[in-house]
Amino acid sequence: MTPRVASPARRRARGRPVKSVALITPGASKVLELLAAEGVIGASPETLIMRHASGDWGELDAHDRAVNERALRHGWRVVSAYHFCGGTVRIWIITDGGTTTILLPEEY
């Protein structure tokens, strides 16, 4: 896997705490608990929020990454998508306004 180079907007975001309330939906909470019980590395809410806040938005395509870059400049919604277990388990994080939510795609 090739390392991702941080864009200027991501570099500006690094080190900034998520300035919002963090919520987790019941479905995402249960899935993350199961992943933790299985010893899946990087599947804790804390780790995912740190990745999201640092500009590591996970498995987004180029278009969605560009949308996030613009969102950082304008204070719009930022989305991250993280895949586990070969892509069969997907977790989203959305920061919109003053709230960051960890959820399953089907809970959107």
C-alpha positions as CSV (number, residue, x, y, z in Angstrom):
1,M,0.0,0.0,0.0
2,T,1.4,3.4,-1.0
3,P,1.6,6.0,1.8
4,R,-0.8,8.9,1.3
5,V,0.7,12.4,1.0
6,A,-1.1,15.0,3.1
7,S,-2.5,17.8,1.1
8,P,-2.2,21.4,2.3
9,A,-5.8,21.4,3.8
10,R,-5.0,18.1,5.6
11,R,-1.8,19.5,7.0
12,R,-3.7,22.5,8.3
13,A,-6.2,20.1,10.0
14,R,-3.5,18.0,11.7
15,G,-3.2,18.5,15.4
16,R,-6.6,20.2,15.7
17,P,-9.0,18.4,18.0
18,V,-12.4,17.6,16.7
19,K,-14.2,20.7,18.0
20,S,-17.6,19.1,18.3
21,V,-19.7,16.6,20.2
22,A,-18.8,13.0,19.3
23,L,-21.6,10.6,19.0
24,I,-21.8,6.9,18.1
25,T,-24.9,5.1,16.8
26,P,-25.9,1.8,18.5
27,G,-25.1,-0.2,15.4
28,A,-21.6,1.3,15.0
29,S,-21.0,0.8,18.7
30,K,-21.9,-2.9,18.6
31,V,-19.8,-3.5,15.5
32,L,-16.7,-1.7,16.9
33,E,-17.1,-3.7,20.2
34,L,-17.2,-7.0,18.1
35,L,-14.1,-5.9,16.1
36,A,-12.3,-5.0,19.4
37,A,-13.2,-8.4,20.8
38,E,-11.7,-10.0,17.7
39,G,-8.5,-8.0,18.1
40,V,-8.9,-5.9,15.0
41,I,-6.3,-3.2,15.2
42,G,-7.4,0.4,14.6
43,A,-11.1,-0.2,15.1
44,S,-11.6,1.8,18.3
45,P,-13.8,5.0,18.3
46,E,-10.8,7.0,19.6
47,T,-8.5,5.8,16.8
48,L,-11.1,6.4,14.1
49,I,-11.8,9.9,15.4
50,M,-8.1,10.7,15.5
51,R,-7.7,9.5,11.9
52,H,-10.7,11.5,10.8
53,A,-9.6,14.7,12.6
54,S,-6.0,14.4,11.1
55,G,-7.3,14.2,7.5
56,D,-6.9,10.5,7.1
57,W,-10.4,9.9,5.6
58,G,-9.9,6.2,4.9
59,E,-11.4,4.6,1.8
60,L,-12.7,7.7,-0.1
61,D,-12.4,8.1,-3.9
62,A,-10.6,11.1,-5.4
63,H,-13.9,13.1,-5.8
64,D,-14.9,12.7,-2.1
65,R,-11.4,13.6,-1.0
66,A,-11.6,16.8,-3.0
67,V,-15.0,17.5,-1.5
68,N,-13.5,17.1,2.0
69,E,-10.6,19.4,1.1
70,R,-13.1,22.1,0.1
71,A,-15.2,21.4,3.2
72,L,-12.2,22.1,5.4
73,R,-11.7,25.5,3.9
74,H,-15.4,26.4,4.2
75,G,-16.5,24.7,7.4
76,W,-18.8,22.2,5.6
77,R,-19.5,18.6,6.3
78,V,-16.5,16.2,6.3
79,V,-16.9,12.5,5.7
80,S,-14.6,9.5,6.4
81,A,-15.1,5.9,5.5
82,Y,-13.1,3.1,7.1
83,H,-13.2,-0.5,6.0
84,F,-12.3,-3.6,8.0
85,C,-12.4,-7.3,7.5
86,G,-11.5,-7.1,3.8
87,G,-14.1,-4.4,3.2
88,T,-17.1,-6.3,4.6
89,V,-17.3,-4.1,7.6
90,R,-17.7,-0.3,6.9
91,I,-17.7,2.5,9.4
92,W,-18.4,6.1,8.5
93,I,-17.6,9.3,10.4
94,I,-19.4,12.5,9.6
95,T,-18.6,15.9,11.1
96,D,-21.3,18.4,10.3
97,G,-21.6,21.6,12.3
98,G,-20.9,20.9,15.9
99,T,-21.4,17.2,15.8
100,T,-19.1,14.2,14.8
101,T,-21.0,11.0,14.4
102,I,-19.6,7.4,14.0
103,L,-22.1,5.3,12.2
104,L,-22.7,2.4,9.8
105,P,-23.6,3.4,6.3
106,E,-27.0,1.8,6.6
107,E,-27.7,4.0,9.7
108,Y,-27.3,7.2,7.6
